[in-house]
């Protein structure tokens, strides 16, 4: 449980725009104090030997330089913050509100803000250590020189930031970023290959006791992760069966049952359940609840973000099927990877076959429906979408094992039905039914018209 909490905590820190800037600000304060102390220890003869490399001005010059640096960095910080907010607003409106999480986790943006804030704070702290001749003149030449270097680094990072923002706001970049995070989640959550045989059948849930206890002591929010091993250990230790009533990613309101617990019949008979003997608080702590979905254990959230971008692109107000095709490119890769991975059973069994834990999770059919149903409904009228989706399904049919073919066949039938109801003309239906990896497809060669009588006789055509 400790490892899971640490992973969730680190994931939250990555999504906080203040974490890296705050860390760099603290580091700049420590650097300022350290270099000023070093300047006090360094002999003047050492400073004279390095006079060509270090700051050589007096106290007034040092104050002017540091004041200018502090003012410039504060202006730069405000500019970067403004640009970042505009990018977040534009991405939310044009792509999806869910992708704001991707921008908040962006390391380049966090690092640029951090360097600017750190340089501002560094220059501000140095100002108080510059002494005029009347106060025993002291100029921390090493520290002021480092301030120059920080300014040069800030200017370079500002150029990098402008280029990065121009690239980051593109739909292709956002889709690839979400896709990469989802691929990492697939590798982490489904590490085993599926093999050539389907998973064994899922045992049915045993008959629950009428006096089963529901765990309701939790905060409202979204289930972000579940410590499955902790739940199994608690079920084994206390001879109970535990059922998680929601999937990871589901919202649970205040007072709604989160878990259901009952004694295992074959070991305890029909004896009355005593809530005081059940580890209800420990069971509740094994389920992490947050304010929004994350990718810690929620691979479906990656699919959700990509589908949202595709739907926004297919909306009448935007009407950008090419972006939706790019979203299908990412979904194609994710589904192909998932087709060869073993999805764990929702049941965890004891050695005697009794159920320790039932934890619902999305299966292959769920992922197929999540990835394709809404895009098909919104985009069936686009020839690009229909062609790209058929290519995706035919490729999955070749890649997926036999026991995962049924959802693919179902999607093909639904696509055929959508095309039949979306296109009035047979030529359009035939064009939309052609699979294409880009959605464009080969252009049809027009059939030449039959020769006229004038062509057959060699007579010149008449003109009006």
C-alpha positions in Angstrom: 0.0 0.0 0.0 2.9 2.3 0.8 4.3 1.9 -2.7 0.9 2.6 -4.3 0.5 5.8 -2.2 3.9 6.9 -3.1 3.2 6.4 -6.8 -0.1 8.3 -6.6 1.6 11.1 -4.7 4.4 11.4 -7.3 1.9 11.4 -10.1 0.0 14.3 -8.4 3.2 16.2 -8.0 4.0 15.9 -11.7 0.6 17.5 -12.4 1.2 20.5 -10.2 2.5 23.5 -12.1 4.2 24.8 -9.0 6.3 21.8 -8.0 9.4 22.3 -10.3 9.3 26.1 -10.0 9.1 25.8 -6.2 12.0 23.4 -6.1 14.2 25.6 -8.3 13.3 28.7 -6.2 14.4 26.9 -3.0 17.6 25.8 -4.8 18.3 29.4 -6.0 18.0 30.7 -2.5 20.5 28.1 -1.2 22.8 28.8 -4.1 22.7 32.6 -3.3 23.6 32.0 0.4 26.4 29.5 -0.6 28.0 31.7 -3.2 27.9 34.8 -0.9 29.6 32.7 1.8 32.2 31.6 -0.8 32.8 35.2 -1.8 33.5 36.1 1.8 36.1 33.3 2.0 37.8 33.9 -1.3 41.1 35.9 -1.0 41.3 39.1 -3.1 44.4 37.7 -4.8 42.2 34.8 -6.2 39.7 37.4 -7.4 42.4 39.4 -9.2 43.7 36.3 -11.0 40.2 35.6 -12.3 39.4 39.3 -13.0 38.8 38.6 -16.7 36.1 36.1 -15.9 34.3 37.6 -12.8 32.2 40.7 -12.4 34.5 43.7 -11.8 32.2 46.6 -11.0 31.7 48.3 -7.7 28.7 48.2 -5.3 26.6 50.7 -7.3 27.2 48.7 -10.5 26.3 45.5 -8.8 23.1 46.9 -7.4 22.1 48.2 -10.9 22.9 44.9 -12.5 21.0 42.8 -9.9 18.0 45.2 -9.9 17.8 45.1 -13.7 18.0 41.3 -13.7 15.3 41.0 -11.0 12.9 43.4 -12.9 13.5 41.6 -16.2 13.0 38.2 -14.8 9.7 39.2 -13.1 8.5 40.5 -16.5 9.6 37.4 -18.3 7.8 35.2 -15.7 4.6 37.2 -16.1 4.8 36.7 -19.9 5.4 33.0 -19.7 2.6 32.6 -17.2 0.2 34.5 -19.5 1.2 32.5 -22.6 0.7 29.3 -20.6 -2.8 30.2 -19.5 -3.7 31.2 -23.1 -2.4 27.8 -24.3 -4.4 26.0 -21.7 -7.6 27.9 -22.6 -7.1 27.3 -26.3 -6.3 23.6 -25.8 -9.4 23.1 -23.7 -11.6 24.8 -26.2 -10.2 23.2 -29.4 -9.2 19.8 -28.2 -10.6 18.6 -24.9 -10.7 19.8 -21.2 -9.1 16.5 -20.3 -5.9 17.3 -22.1 -5.2 20.2 -19.8 -3.6 17.7 -17.5 -1.0 17.0 -20.2 0.0 20.6 -20.4 0.2 21.0 -16.7 2.5 18.0 -16.5 4.8 19.5 -19.3 8.3 19.6 -18.0 9.5 22.3 -20.4 6.9 24.8 -19.2 7.5 23.9 -15.5 11.3 24.2 -16.0 11.1 27.6 -17.8 8.9 29.1 -15.1 11.2 27.6 -12.5 14.4 29.1 -14.0 12.8 32.5 -14.4 11.5 32.5 -10.8 14.7 31.2 -9.5 16.8 33.9 -11.3 14.5 36.6 -10.0 14.7 35.3 -6.4 18.5 34.8 -6.7 19.1 38.4 -7.8 16.8 39.7 -5.1 18.6 37.9 -2.4 22.0 39.0 -3.6 20.9 42.7 -3.4 20.9 42.7 0.3 24.5 41.5 0.5 26.0 44.3 -1.6 27.6 46.8 0.7 28.7 50.4 -0.2 32.1 51.7 0.9 30.6 53.5 3.9 29.4 50.1 5.2 32.6 48.1 4.7 32.3 47.7 0.9 31.5 44.2 -0.3 30.6 42.9 -3.7 30.0 39.2 -4.1 31.7 39.0 -7.5 31.3 35.2 -7.9 27.6 35.4 -7.1 27.0 38.3 -9.4 28.8 36.5 -12.2 26.5 33.5 -11.7 23.6 35.9 -12.0 24.8 36.8 -15.5 25.0 33.1 -16.4 21.5 32.5 -15.1 20.2 35.4 -17.3 21.9 33.9 -20.4 20.3 30.5 -19.5 16.9 32.2 -19.1 17.1 33.9 -22.5 18.0 30.6 -24.2 15.2 28.8 -22.4 12.7 31.5 -23.4 13.6 30.8 -27.1 13.1 27.1 -26.5 9.8 27.8 -24.7 8.4 29.7 -27.6 9.3 26.9 -30.0 7.9 24.3 -27.6 4.6 26.1 -27.1 4.1 26.4 -30.9 4.7 22.6 -31.2 2.8 21.6 -28.1 -0.5 23.1 -29.1 -0.7 21.1 -32.3 -3.2 18.3 -32.2 -0.6 15.7 -33.4 1.7 16.6 -30.5 -1.1 16.3 -27.9 -2.3 13.0 -29.3 1.2 11.6 -29.3 1.8 12.7 -25.7 -1.5 11.1 -24.5 -0.7 8.0 -26.6 2.8 7.6 -25.1 1.4 7.9 -21.6 -1.3 5.3 -22.4 1.3 2.9 -23.9 3.3 3.2 -20.7 0.2 2.4 -18.7 -0.5 -0.7 -20.9 3.0 -2.0 -20.4 2.7 -1.4 -16.6 -0.8 -2.7 -16.0 -0.9 -5.5 -18.6 2.7 -6.8 -18.6 1.9 -10.4 -19.7 1.4 -11.6 -23.3 -2.0 -13.2 -23.9 -0.6 -16.4 -25.5 -2.6 -18.6 -27.8 -5.4 -19.6 -25.4 -8.1 -17.5 -23.8 -8.1 -16.8 -20.1 -9.9 -19.5 -18.0 -13.6 -18.7 -17.5 -14.4 -16.3 -14.7 -16.0 -18.1 -11.7 -19.4 -16.9 -10.7 -19.7 -14.8 -7.6 -20.8 -16.8 -4.6 -24.2 -16.1 -3.1 -23.8 -13.1 -0.8 -25.1 -13.2 2.8 -28.1 -11.1 3.4 -26.2 -9.3 6.2 -23.2 -8.3 4.0 -21.6 -5.1 5.1 -21.1 -2.2 2.7 -18.1 0.2 3.2 -19.4 3.8 2.8 -16.8 5.8 4.8 -15.0 7.6 2.0 -14.7 11.0 0.5 -16.5 11.9 -2.7 -14.4 11.6 -5.9 -13.0 9.4 -8.6 -11.3 6.1 -7.9 -7.7 6.7 -9.0 -6.1 3.5 -7.9 -6.7 0.3 -5.9 -4.1 -1.6 -3.8 -5.3 -5.0 -5.0 -2.7 -6.9 -3.0 -3.7 -5.2 0.2 -7.3 -6.1 -0.3 -6.4 -9.8 -1.0 -4.2 -9.9 2.2 -7.0 -8.4 4.3 -9.5 -10.9 2.8 -7.2 -13.8 3.6 -6.4 -12.7 7.1 -10.0 -12.0 8.2 -11.6 -14.9 6.2 -13.8 -12.6 4.2 -14.8 -11.9 0.6 -14.4 -8.4 -0.7 -16.2 -6.9 -3.7 -15.2 -3.5 -5.2 -18.4 -2.1 -6.5 -16.9 0.4 -9.0 -14.1 0.4 -11.6 -11.0 2.5 -11.4 -12.0 5.8 -13.0 -15.6 5.8 -11.7 -17.0 8.6 -9.6 -18.3 7.6 -6.1 -20.6 10.1 -4.3 -20.7 10.6 -0.6 -22.4 7.7 1.2 -22.5 5.4 -1.8 -21.3 1.9 -1.1 -17.6 1.5 -2.2 -16.9 -2.0 -1.1 -19.1 -5.0 0.0 -17.8 -7.4 2.5 -19.2 -10.8 3.7 -17.9 -13.9 5.4 -16.9 -16.8 3.3 -19.7 -19.4 3.8 -17.6 -22.5 3.5 -15.4 -21.4 6.4 -17.8 -19.5 8.7 -21.1 -21.0 8.0 -24.1 -18.6 8.4 -22.8 -17.0 11.5 -23.8 -13.3 12.1 -21.4 -10.7 10.7 -19.9 -8.5 13.4 -18.9 -5.2 11.9 -16.5 -4.6 14.7 -14.4 -7.6 13.6 -14.2 -6.4 10.0 -11.2 -4.3 8.9 -13.5 -1.7 7.2 -11.2 1.3 7.6 -8.2 -0.7 6.3 -10.2 -1.8 3.3 -11.3 1.8 2.6 -7.7 3.0 2.7 -6.7 0.5 0.0 -8.9 2.4 -2.4 -7.4 5.8 -3.4 -10.0 8.5 -4.3 -9.0 11.8 -6.0 -10.6 14.7 -7.8 -9.9 13.5 -11.3 -8.9 10.5 -13.2 -5.2 9.6 -13.6 -3.2 7.1 -15.6 -1.8 5.3 -12.5 -4.1 2.3 -13.0 -6.6 3.7 -15.5 -5.6 2.8 -19.0 -9.1 3.6 -20.2 -8.6 7.3 -19.3 -6.0 7.5 -22.1 -8.5 6.1 -24.6 -11.1 8.6 -23.2 -8.9 11.6 -23.9 -8.1 10.6 -27.4 -11.7 9.8 -28.2 -12.7 13.2 -26.8 -10.3 14.9 -29.2 -11.7 13.0 -32.1 -15.3 13.9 -31.1 -14.4 17.6 -30.8 -12.8 17.5 -34.2 -15.9 15.9 -35.7 -18.3 18.4 -34.1 -20.2 20.7 -36.6 -18.5 23.8 -35.2 -15.0 22.5 -36.0 -15.6 19.9 -38.7 -11.9 18.6 -38.9 -12.1 14.9 -39.8 -8.3 14.8 -40.5 -7.6 15.4 -36.8 -10.1 12.6 -36.0 -8.1 10.3 -38.3 -4.9 11.2 -36.4 -6.7 10.2 -33.2 -7.7 6.9 -34.9 -4.0 6.4 -35.7 -3.2 6.5 -31.9 -6.2 4.3 -31.1 -5.1 1.8 -33.7 -1.7 1.4 -32.1 -3.1 1.2 -28.6 -5.7 -1.5 -29.5 -3.1 -3.5 -31.4 -0.8 -3.5 -28.4 -3.7 -4.4 -26.1 -4.9 -7.2 -28.4 -1.7 -9.2 -27.5 -1.9 -8.5 -23.7 -3.5 -10.7 -21.1 -6.2 -8.8 -19.2 -6.4 -10.1 -15.6 -9.5 -11.8 -14.3 -11.8 -9.6 -12.1 -11.7 -12.5 -9.5 -8.9 -13.3 -7.1 -9.4 -16.8 -5.6 -8.1 -18.5 -2.5 -6.3 -21.9 -2.7 -9.6 -23.6 -2.0 -11.3 -21.8 -4.9 -13.3 -19.4 -2.8 -13.5 -15.8 -3.9 -11.2 -13.4 -2.0 -11.7 -10.3 -4.2 -13.9 -9.2 -7.0 -12.5 -6.1 -8.7 -14.3 -5.1 -11.9 -12.1 -4.0 -14.7 -12.6 -3.2 -18.5 -12.1 -6.2 -20.8 -11.3 -6.3 -24.5 -14.9 -5.7 -25.6 -15.0 -2.6 -23.3 -11.8 -1.1 -24.9 -13.1 -1.7 -28.4 -16.4 0.0 -27.6 -14.7 2.9 -25.8 -12.3 3.5 -28.7 -14.7 3.2 -31.7 -18.4 3.5 -30.8 -18.6 7.2 -30.4 -16.2 8.1 -33.2 -18.3 5.8 -35.5 -21.5 7.5 -34.5 -20.1 11.0 -34.9 -18.0 10.4 -38.0 -19.9 7.8 -40.1 -20.7 10.6 -42.6 -17.1 11.3 -43.2 -15.4 9.1 -45.9 -12.0 9.7 -44.2 -13.3 8.3 -40.9 -15.1 5.3 -42.5 -12.0 4.3 -44.5 -9.6 4.7 -41.6 -11.8 2.8 -39.2 -12.3 -0.1 -41.6 -8.5 -0.3 -42.1 -8.1 -0.3 -38.3 -10.6 -3.2 -37.8 -9.3 -5.3 -40.6 -5.7 -5.0 -39.3 -6.9 -5.9 -35.7 -8.7 -8.9 -37.2 -5.3 -10.2 -38.4 -3.5 -9.3 -35.2 -5.9 -10.4 -32.5 -6.2 -14.0 -31.3 -9.3 -16.0 -32.2 -11.1 -15.5 -28.9 -11.0 -11.7 -29.3 -12.4 -11.7 -32.8 -16.1 -11.3 -31.8 -15.9 -7.6 -30.8 -14.0 -6.8 -34.0 -16.6 -8.5 -36.2 -19.3 -6.7 -34.3 -17.6 -3.3 -35.0 -17.4 -4.2 -38.7 -21.1 -5.0 -38.8 -21.9 -1.7 -37.0 -19.7 0.2 -39.5 -21.5 -1.3 -42.4 -24.8 -0.4 -40.9 -23.7 3.2 -40.3 -22.5 3.6 -43.9 -25.8 2.2 -45.2 -27.8 4.8 -43.3 -25.3 7.7 -43.9 -24.9 7.7 -47.7 -27.7 8.1 -50.2 -25.7 7.2 -53.2 -24.2 3.8 -53.9 -21.0 5.3 -55.2 -20.4 7.2 -51.9 -21.1 4.0 -49.9 -18.7 2.1 -52.0 -16.0 4.8 -51.6 -16.5 4.9 -47.9 -16.2 1.1 -47.6 -12.7 1.1 -49.0 -10.1 0.6 -46.2 -7.3 3.1 -46.1 -4.5 3.8 -43.6 -4.7 7.5 -44.2 -8.4 7.8 -44.8 -7.9 9.1 -48.3 -7.9 5.9 -50.3 -7.1 5.5 -54.0 -8.9 7.8 -56.4 -11.3 5.9 -58.6 -10.4 5.9 -62.3 -13.4 7.3 -64.2 -15.0 5.0 -66.7 -14.7 6.4 -70.3 -17.9 7.4 -72.0 -18.9 5.3 -75.0 -17.9 6.8 -78.4 -20.5 9.0 -80.2 -21.7 8.4 -83.8 -19.4 11.1 -85.0 -16.4 9.4 -83.4 -17.4 6.1 -85.0 -17.8 7.6 -88.5 -14.9 10.0 -88.3 -17.1 13.1 -89.0 -16.2 16.3 -87.3 -18.4 17.3 -84.4 -21.0 19.9 -85.0 -21.0 23.2 -83.2 -23.9 25.3 -82.1 
